[in-house]
Amino acid sequence: RRLPFLSFLCHNSLSLFLLKNPFGLNEFKFVLKLLSSLLPVFSNFTHFLYECLLFFNLFLNFQVHHFLFLSVNTRCMQIPHLALNFP
């Protein structure tokens, strides 16, 4: 099933946000509230839950990447825009 353009945009914006910003619990709650406020925009509640699952997936992936980037500094140097965010 093809995703609507809005979902695609939402998904990509979150990915970009996660890549460019260190992400903590407060930001996690904020984005979750933001998704909730957008509920009327989604075609139905199932679609909304699907977006939440995508978001949780991105959040968990970011936690793993954060750990990997902290562990492997040489990898950070290969990706300049990420290297700025990680010590």
Phi, psi and omega per residue, in radians:
R1 nan 2.312 -3.081
R2 -1.394 2.355 3.128
L3 -1.368 2.479 3.049
P4 -1.089 2.763 -3.101
F5 -1.034 -0.660 -3.132
L6 -1.045 -0.739 3.116
S7 -1.078 -0.773 -3.137
F8 -1.044 -0.790 -3.141
L9 -1.114 -0.793 3.134
C10 -1.050 -0.816 -3.122
H11 -1.080 -0.802 -3.129
N12 -1.175 -0.675 3.121
S13 -1.100 -0.745 3.121
L14 -1.134 -0.707 3.133
S15 -1.063 -0.797 -3.123
L16 -1.111 -0.746 3.130
F17 -1.055 -0.762 -3.130
L18 -1.162 -0.630 -3.131
L19 -1.244 -0.601 -3.017
K20 -1.651 -0.221 -3.075
N21 -2.249 2.334 2.981
P22 -1.057 2.402 -2.926
F23 -2.117 2.025 3.131
G24 -1.946 -3.050 -3.080
L25 -1.122 -0.657 3.139
N26 -1.086 -0.748 3.110
E27 -1.151 -0.661 3.109
F28 -1.018 -0.845 3.131
K29 -1.106 -0.699 -3.131
F30 -1.067 -0.819 -3.118
V31 -1.166 -0.606 3.098
L32 -1.123 -0.729 3.077
K33 -1.109 -0.699 3.128
L34 -1.073 -0.785 3.103
L35 -1.063 -0.719 -3.139
S36 -1.105 -0.702 -3.135
S37 -1.184 -0.387 3.121
L38 -1.527 0.028 -3.083
L39 -0.832 -0.779 3.137
P40 -1.071 -0.412 -3.118
V41 -1.267 -0.571 -3.121
F42 -1.274 2.607 -3.035
S43 -1.097 -0.605 3.075
N44 -2.798 3.085 -3.066
F45 -1.139 -0.598 3.122
T46 -1.088 -0.737 3.103
H47 -1.072 -0.748 3.112
F48 -1.049 -0.798 3.122
L49 -1.088 -0.649 3.111
Y50 -1.065 -0.772 3.114
E51 -1.095 -0.686 3.116
C52 -1.092 -0.729 3.120
L53 -1.112 -0.708 3.070
L54 -1.038 -0.742 -3.123
F55 -1.126 -0.796 3.112
F56 -1.050 -0.686 3.110
N57 -1.075 -0.789 3.103
L58 -1.085 -0.742 -3.117
F59 -1.072 -0.811 -3.138
L60 -1.145 -0.713 3.087
N61 -1.055 -0.699 -3.129
F62 -1.122 -0.710 3.130
Q63 -1.025 -0.743 3.128
V64 -1.136 -0.798 -3.138
H65 -1.105 -0.699 3.138
H66 -0.999 -0.813 3.131
F67 -1.078 -0.778 -3.118
L68 -1.135 -0.709 -3.124
F69 -1.200 -0.612 3.092
L70 -1.181 -0.578 -3.104
S71 -1.362 -0.619 -3.023
V72 -2.086 1.584 -3.074
N73 -1.150 -0.558 -3.113
T74 -1.108 -0.599 3.114
R75 -1.107 -0.690 3.128
C76 -1.045 -0.713 -3.086
M77 -1.123 -0.428 3.136
Q78 -1.341 -0.335 -3.116
I79 -2.159 1.531 -2.986
P80 -0.926 -0.773 -3.070
H81 -1.183 -0.416 3.088
L82 -1.471 -0.582 -3.090
A83 -1.045 -0.533 -3.133
L84 -1.118 -0.530 -3.050
N85 -1.565 -0.227 -3.050
F86 -2.096 2.328 -3.130
P87 -1.177 nan nan
